[in-house]
Amino acid sequence: MKKSILAILGAAALAATASLALAADSMTGWVTEAHCGAKGAAASHKECGAKCVKEGQKVAFYDNATKKVMNFDADCQKPMEGMMAQEVTLSGVSMKDGMVHATKAEPVAAKK
């Protein structure tokens, strides 16, 4: 019985460590939406992105490092909608049910 409990606790600790490794503290990329995804990772996508969100698409994030598109969680949908088509750095990033949650988003300074 004790060995079973220790095995379960060990597996839980390993799973927790693995999930922490997957969650980055910060990420840089573009605010887009689920329909256009990576194609919407540009400043020129503002009007199209707003239209798609109005028609029911989820606000999403295109991660520059991994080249993946992930929807923002429900808590971040409205705040991030206002940053559509902007390159941003997200801070306090965590993953929740495969969706991105961030405590802070700041626009990336324009490159010269």
N, C-alpha and C positions, 0 to 999 in steps of 0.2 A: 504494500500500500504506500509506504514512504517513497519507494523508488518511483512509483507511478506519479505521485505528486511532484517529486523533484523533476521528473522528465517533463511534465506539463509546464511547470514553472520555467524550466530551461528553454523549452520551445517558445513560450510566451515572451521571454526576454530576448531571444534571438529574433523573433518576428518584430518586436518593438524596435530593436536596433536596426533591422533591415528597413523598416518604414521610415526611420529617421534619416537613414542614408539617402533615401529617394527624395526626401523633401529638402530643397535648397533654401538657404536663408534669404537669398535674393536672386532675381532673374531679370534679364533685360530682353525686351522684345517689343512686339507691336500689339496694340489693342485692335482687334478685328472682330469678326462675327463668324458663326459656325458655317454658314453657307459658303462664303468666299474663302474662308480659312487663310492659308498662306498667300493666296493671290491678293488678299486684302491687307497685307503687311506693307502699307505704303501710305504716305500722307495724302495721296490723291484719292484714297478710298473713303473719305469722310462722308460724302453724300450717299454713296451706295451702301455703306455700312449702316448709316442711320435708317435708310429705307428698309434694309433687310431686318433690322431689329424691330422696326415698327410693324413689320409683317410677321413677327414671331420668332425670328432667329435669336439664338443666345449670343450674348457678348462673349468673346473668346480672346485668348492670348496666344500669339505666335512667339515661341521661344527661339531667340536667335541662335542659342548654343545647340539645342537638340533638333531644331527645325520641325518641332511638333506643335500642333494646335490643340489647345485644351480650353474647354469652356470654363468661365468663371463660375463659382458657386453662387447660390441665390443671394447671399449677403453682398456680393460684389457686383451684381448685374447693373443696378442703377448707377452707382458711383462710377463704374468703368465705362458705362455708355457715354458719359460726358467727355471721356478721353479717347473716343473713337478715332482711329487712324493716326494715333500718336505713338512714337517710340517711347517706351517708359521703362523705368527700373522699378520692379516690385520688391518691397522689403517685407520681412516677416511672413514669408511664403510657406504655406502648408498645403498639402493635398487632402481633399475630403471627397471620398467616393469618386475618385478620378477627375475631380474638378479643382481648379486653382482657387485658393483663398489668400489674399494679401492684406496686411494691416496698413500698408502705405504704398502709394504709387506716385512716382515723380517723373515728369517728362525728361527725356535725355536731351542734353544741350545739342543744338544744331551743329552739325559738322561743317567746318569751313573748307 
